[in-house]
Amino acid sequence: MAGSALTSVWGSLWAEPRPADAPARGPRDWALVAGLVGWSVLERALRQDLAPGPLPLVAVLAVVGSLLWRRSHPLVAVLVSFGTLTLVDVARILGGSTGTLPNSISATLILAYALFRWGSGREAASGLGIILLWLTVTYETYVADPVSLAERIAGYAFFLFAAALGAAIRYRAKVRVRDIEQVRAREREQLARELHDTVAHHVSGIAIQAQAGRAVAAAHPDRAVEALTVIEDAATRTLTELRAIVGVLRIPPATGPTAEPDTELAPPPRVADIAQLSTGDQTRPRVEVTLAGALDDLGPAVEAAVYRLAQESVTNARRHARHATRVTVAVTGDSERVRLTVDDDGTAAGGHTVPGYGLVGMQERTALLGGTFHAGPTAERGWRVEAALPRTGTRR
């Protein structure tokens, strides 16, 4: 079992792709290369213990030059730099040289970091093997001054730490991207829900009033004018709510002591606003609203949710309840919960039997606040929506 789990983990690491957000080569990279070249020149001029000949220069050029491709081609950079260093060390062994290489080749730690930060799983594993091979070879070049066990362990530890640091920062960036995507997904869901709840409700009312106005225009022009007035009012409210939503999306929230609230954004709906959903006898189906019990001091999220649930339920009844003449909306509150019940006396159409985005959105909205939701046909005739939410809106 343990072997299978280890194999699975290794397989996932091996298949890890490169990060997609690797920054391009910029002025800082060239400044880093220039600084390391200058450091190497100073070492060559001031130190007497460097290896003779062109070997130090070859090693420095391989390491420093590879830094320019450490993000775009991390494995190639590691292969070129550490491969060159390995060949240089082998040449030193064969030539019997006892000198050291410039300290500027410690920039190889940057390459080890970049390998695990920007390379794929295959590149990281392959590059780590190249690095460990070079470490093994380079310790064998100090024939005149053998490297102690502690120094060997420290050398391996430095490179492994650089690799681990690159992997840790990579994982942190990946988690951050995932969190951002989750936030964006939640925002898209919330926006879709808000658009559906507000626009669909008003547009549905506009369509019904337009149909009614067209039906009575010839026989009762005054009633057609009333329908046009209702349509104008509904269109105005729809435009206002759309502007509020767009304003929230386009205007970043102000922060700090000088922040002021945006007066153009509409306030969140409240339970008392549900009374505005009621209609007169001229509208079919007629909507009746009853508010009773303790409905004060509710959480803002709860008030907005109850209003949206009632609004969506009325919209669904108008759309899907065939031959419905009456829709009743009842909201009652007690010391612990607020309850919403919406009934219609129509016959269920296909939209009532298959849960659509409206019912899914209502269920999600209720669940987020720790409430319960149920929607379905009644025993006799019609459709009922029931929701109960805690007064404070305890989120799960």
Secondary structure, DSSP 8 states (H G I E B T S, - for coil): -HHHHHHHHHHHHHT----TT-----HHHHHHHHHHHHHHHHHHHH-S-B-STTHHHHHHHHHHHHGGGTTTSHHHHHHHHHHHHHHHHHHHHHHT---B--GGGGGHHHHHHHHHHHS-HHHHHHHHHHHHHHHHHHHTS-SSS---HHHHHHHHHHHHHHHHHHHHHHHHHHHHHHHHHHHHHHHHHHHHHHHHHHHHHHHHHHHHHHHHHHHHTTT-HHHHHHHHHHHHHHHHHHHHHHHHHHHHHHS----STT----TTS-----GGGGGGG---TTSSSEEEEEEEE--SS--HHHHHHHHHHHHHHHHHHHHHEET--EEEEEEEE-SSEEEEEEEE-SEE-HHHHS--HHHHHHHHHHHHTT-EEEEEE-SSSSEEEEEEEETT----
